[in-house]
């Protein structure tokens, strides 16, 4: 750096980008989950979502980043990285807390459970189970980026887990509303346990 460009600020570090600020952690049976851009309300909501998997085994996620301004969030609501088992969730304290209440419900809860479902599948299923799921629902590939979202086995798996974990309340319009009976079979195949859902179809 030229001498004329040096000053009292030369030795200072640049501020850490917003999306890299660790603000807390959530304890789980499998270890601590690092929280980035969080808050006590977001950590509590994340902990409650993780607790929904208690009977199946906690998804082993390394970190969760809340950042609605990430470029990925222009098109998607969340992302799971298999590289480091981290999650990106495309909302923050401002978008979660409405009317003085800070709780995951509706679409926000479905997004978090769906992404945790990806984590769970990654850590709790093998290639044979994934192929069996694809055979069951009539898919050819697990996660080909050229396939449409609802044609990917990984998305079927995450949506099936979300449906079962949330008690069958989710309307899977994005998956062309598969039958309850098919979802029960898919959930049981993935988890080895029947969901707590009764089917009328």
Order of alpha helices (4+ residues) and beta strands (2+ residues): beta-beta-alpha-beta-beta-beta-alpha-beta-beta-alpha-alpha-alpha-alpha
